[in-house]
Amino acid sequence: MHNLNKVNRTKSEMGVFHDYPHHFELKKEGNAEVLVHGIRNTENGDFFLSNMKDVYCLYGQNYLGTIKTNILGTCFDVYDFGLDDSNLKDLPRSFLPSRRQIMRIEYDSNFFAEKPRQFRITFYDWKNSYNPTEITNKLINMTPKFNHSRGCYTLNFFGRVNKASARNF
């Protein structure tokens, strides 16, 4: 089964050397309805997710969560709408929900371009308060095979791609 989605990114037009914030929209392919809106204010900043366009009030009613990246940009941790534990320490216990990790998106770094990248998505059982680090699902992309007759990696896209491109990996 293939669930195809499309992410649209729009850069700001604030100047030559500054194109942030970036706005993101997640849509099902072939459908105009936007599922999730996102914003990233700086190059190394977090992504904030909302279910309404241009409404990114942290912890407001439209706030869905945060995506944090590692220093190399190869690992993204997705969190729900809860507060960070450092912000909860001064509040009464159970006053507001604690932030929980929902998923992790990882890909292998490929500095020398010797092979295509491999992506992994891990979903955590964020509904289970007893063991929130339990893995419920793990998705791994299809690995391209090296085609000796063509001298390159190839992958079956099941009719979605008509023209070969380096971006198809």
ChimeraX attribute file (.defattr): number of C-alpha atoms within 10 A of each C-alpha:
attribute: neighborCount
match mode: 1-to-1
recipient: residues
	/A:1	3
	/A:2	5
	/A:3	6
	/A:4	9
	/A:5	12
	/A:6	13
	/A:7	13
	/A:8	11
	/A:9	13
	/A:10	13
	/A:11	13
	/A:12	13
	/A:13	12
	/A:14	10
	/A:15	8
	/A:16	6
	/A:17	7
	/A:18	12
	/A:19	15
	/A:20	17
	/A:21	17
	/A:22	17
	/A:23	19
	/A:24	21
	/A:25	20
	/A:26	17
	/A:27	18
	/A:28	14
	/A:29	12
	/A:30	9
	/A:31	9
	/A:32	9
	/A:33	11
	/A:34	17
	/A:35	13
	/A:36	16
	/A:37	23
	/A:38	25
	/A:39	24
	/A:40	18
	/A:41	15
	/A:42	13
	/A:43	11
	/A:44	13
	/A:45	13
	/A:46	16
	/A:47	20
	/A:48	24
	/A:49	28
	/A:50	25
	/A:51	18
	/A:52	16
	/A:53	16
	/A:54	11
	/A:55	16
	/A:56	20
	/A:57	12
	/A:58	17
	/A:59	14
	/A:60	11
	/A:61	13
	/A:62	16
	/A:63	21
	/A:64	21
	/A:65	24
	/A:66	23
	/A:67	22
	/A:68	17
	/A:69	19
	/A:70	11
	/A:71	8
	/A:72	8
	/A:73	12
	/A:74	14
	/A:75	20
	/A:76	19
	/A:77	18
	/A:78	20
	/A:79	22
	/A:80	20
	/A:81	22
	/A:82	19
	/A:83	17
	/A:84	13
	/A:85	12
	/A:86	8
	/A:87	9
	/A:88	17
	/A:89	9
	/A:90	8
	/A:91	9
	/A:92	8
	/A:93	9
	/A:94	8
	/A:95	8
	/A:96	11
	/A:97	14
	/A:98	15
	/A:99	17
	/A:100	22
	/A:101	20
	/A:102	20
	/A:103	23
	/A:104	19
	/A:105	19
	/A:106	19
	/A:107	16
	/A:108	12
	/A:109	14
	/A:110	12
	/A:111	7
	/A:112	6
	/A:113	8
	/A:114	7
	/A:115	14
	/A:116	17
	/A:117	14
	/A:118	16
	/A:119	16
	/A:120	14
	/A:121	18
	/A:122	16
	/A:123	18
	/A:124	20
	/A:125	18
	/A:126	20
	/A:127	10
	/A:128	10
	/A:129	9
	/A:130	9
	/A:131	11
	/A:132	14
	/A:133	16
	/A:134	12
	/A:135	14
	/A:136	11
	/A:137	11
	/A:138	13
	/A:139	11
	/A:140	13
	/A:141	11
	/A:142	11
	/A:143	15
	/A:144	16
	/A:145	13
	/A:146	13
	/A:147	11
	/A:148	9
	/A:149	6
	/A:150	8
	/A:151	8
	/A:152	11
	/A:153	15
	/A:154	17
	/A:155	13
	/A:156	11
	/A:157	10
	/A:158	8
	/A:159	6
	/A:160	7
	/A:161	10
	/A:162	8
	/A:163	6
	/A:164	9
	/A:165	8
	/A:166	7
	/A:167	5
	/A:168	11
	/A:169	14
